[in-house]
Amino acid sequence: GIYNSETYFINNITYGVPVIWGCKTGITETTVIDDVRYGLYQLNDESYKVMVMDGKSFVGDYNMPSTVEIDGNNYSVDCFAYRAFSNNNSLVSVTLNNNVKSVSHYCFEYCRNLVSVNLGTSLELIEDGGFQHCKKLVNLVWSPSLRAIDSWGFMDTAFTSIVIPSSITSINYAAFGSCDYLTKIYIPSTVLWI
């Protein structure tokens, strides 16, 4: 994937965070907005970005901000930490911003009341288990940039039919496994790997 995961500790709380290619530092500062923790990190080119670190306490409809203010400066929000929202049963819908390129490993797994997801316009990859076991997930707006769905990406969701967009070239193992209500799936010829 675009990101790999590692563990990071802040104030004795463990966070799984992605290792971002070209990243110079780990998380340098954090802030909490509407029960979502965001972390600032520095790239090799000396610029700074923000990742969504922990949204497990968030309630309702999450609209991923394009920027977050930390210490009086606005920074682009462009990625998720490993399991950032997993097991959040109060999350109802998710709308990604147009900066994020990847939904991290198991980011929204077991969000049992998640019904609707909008993947934004720049998302390229749904990593392993990104939305697995979201048992009420029935509404999905695809990203026109999406290239791949990794293993278990939408496993055990409530979709009844799926039309895979032509931007996707790879669907990995059990990406739609255990979807008991799924009766129709259209896979375009652009998919080279299933």
C-alpha positions in Angstrom: 0.0 0.0 0.0 0.9 3.7 0.1 1.3 3.6 3.8 2.8 1.0 6.3 1.8 0.9 9.9 3.8 1.2 13.1 3.0 1.9 16.7 3.4 5.4 18.3 3.0 6.4 21.9 1.7 9.8 23.2 1.1 10.3 26.9 1.0 6.5 27.4 -1.7 6.0 24.8 -0.8 3.7 22.0 -1.7 4.8 18.4 -1.0 2.8 15.3 0.1 5.4 12.7 1.2 5.1 9.1 4.8 5.4 8.1 4.5 7.9 5.3 7.1 7.6 2.5 9.2 10.7 2.6 8.3 11.4 6.2 11.1 13.1 8.3 9.5 12.8 11.7 6.8 11.0 13.6 3.9 12.8 15.2 5.2 16.1 16.7 2.0 17.6 18.1 -1.7 16.6 18.4 -5.0 18.3 18.8 -8.6 17.1 19.4 -11.5 18.5 17.5 -15.0 17.1 18.0 -13.7 14.0 19.7 -11.3 13.2 16.9 -7.5 13.3 17.5 -5.3 14.7 14.8 -1.5 14.5 14.6 1.1 16.8 12.9 4.0 15.2 11.1 6.9 16.6 9.0 7.9 15.5 5.5 11.5 15.3 4.2 10.9 18.5 2.2 10.3 20.3 5.6 6.5 20.7 5.0 4.0 19.5 7.5 0.8 17.5 7.2 -1.9 16.2 9.5 -3.2 12.6 10.0 -6.4 11.5 11.6 -5.2 9.5 14.5 -8.2 8.5 16.6 -11.9 8.9 16.0 -13.2 6.0 18.2 -15.2 8.4 20.4 -16.8 10.4 17.5 -20.6 10.4 17.3 -22.6 10.9 14.1 -21.6 12.0 10.6 -17.9 12.5 10.1 -16.9 15.0 7.5 -13.1 14.8 7.2 -11.7 18.3 7.3 -9.4 19.5 4.5 -7.3 21.4 7.0 -6.8 21.4 10.8 -5.4 24.3 12.9 -2.5 23.4 15.2 -0.7 26.2 17.1 -2.3 28.9 15.0 -1.3 27.3 11.6 -3.6 25.4 9.2 -2.2 22.1 7.8 -3.6 19.8 5.2 -5.2 16.6 6.5 -4.1 13.7 4.2 -4.2 10.3 5.9 -5.5 8.0 8.6 -3.7 6.1 11.3 -4.0 2.4 11.6 -7.5 1.5 13.0 -8.3 5.2 13.5 -12.1 4.6 13.8 -12.3 0.9 14.4 -15.1 -0.4 16.7 -16.9 3.0 16.7 -20.5 2.0 16.9 -21.7 5.7 17.0 -20.3 6.5 13.6 -23.2 6.8 11.0 -21.6 8.2 7.9 -18.1 9.2 6.6 -17.2 11.8 3.9 -13.5 11.8 3.0 -11.8 15.1 2.0 -10.1 15.4 -1.4 -6.5 15.2 0.0 -6.5 11.6 1.3 -5.0 8.9 -0.9 -5.6 5.9 1.3 -7.9 4.4 3.9 -5.5 2.7 6.3 -5.5 -0.9 7.4 -8.7 -1.7 9.4 -9.5 2.1 9.7 -13.3 1.7 9.9 -13.6 -2.0 10.8 -16.4 -3.0 13.1 -18.2 0.3 12.8 -21.5 -1.6 13.1 -23.8 1.4 12.6 -21.9 3.0 9.6 -24.5 3.3 6.8 -23.0 5.6 4.2 -19.5 6.4 2.9 -18.3 9.0 0.4 -14.7 8.3 -0.7 -14.0 11.8 -2.0 -12.2 12.4 -5.3 -8.5 11.6 -4.6 -8.7 8.2 -2.8 -6.5 5.7 -4.6 -6.4 2.7 -2.2 -8.5 1.0 0.4 -6.1 -1.0 2.5 -6.7 -4.4 4.2 -9.9 -4.5 6.1 -10.6 -0.8 5.6 -14.4 -1.2 6.0 -14.7 -4.8 7.0 -17.6 -5.8 9.4 -19.5 -2.6 8.8 -22.7 -4.6 8.9 -25.0 -1.8 8.0 -22.9 -0.2 5.2 -25.2 0.0 2.2 -24.4 3.4 0.5 -21.1 4.1 -1.2 -19.9 7.0 -3.4 -16.8 5.8 -5.2 -13.7 7.9 -5.7 -12.9 8.4 -9.4 -9.2 7.9 -8.5 -9.6 4.6 -6.7 -7.2 2.0 -8.1 -7.3 -0.9 -5.6 -9.3 -2.6 -2.9 -7.0 -4.7 -0.7 -8.0 -7.9 1.1 -11.2 -7.8 3.2 -11.8 -4.1 2.2 -15.6 -4.3 2.3 -15.9 -7.8 3.8 -19.2 -8.5 5.8 -21.0 -5.3 4.7 -24.7 -4.9 3.7 -24.3 -4.1 0.0 -27.0 -5.7 -2.2 -25.3 -4.7 -5.5 -22.0 -3.2 -6.5 -20.8 -1.6 -9.7 -17.0 -1.4 -9.6 -15.8 1.8 -11.3 -13.4 1.5 -14.3 -10.6 3.2 -12.4 -10.1 0.1 -10.3 -7.5 -2.4 -11.6 -7.0 -4.6 -8.5 -9.5 -6.3 -6.1 -7.7 -8.5 -3.6 -8.7 -11.6 -1.6 -12.2 -11.5 -0.1 -12.6 -7.8 -0.7 -16.4 -8.4 -0.7 -16.3 -11.7 1.2 -19.2 -12.7 3.6 -21.5 -10.0 2.1 -24.6 -12.0 2.7 -27.0 -9.6 0.9 -24.8 -9.0 -2.2 -26.6 -10.5 -5.2 -25.1 -8.5 -8.1 -21.6 -7.3 -8.8 -20.4 -5.7 -12.0 -16.6 -5.9 -12.6 -15.3 -3.9 -15.6 -12.6 -5.2 -17.9 -10.2 -2.6 -16.4 -9.8 -5.0 -13.3 -6.6 -6.9 -14.0 -6.3 -8.7 -10.7 -9.0 -10.4 -8.6 
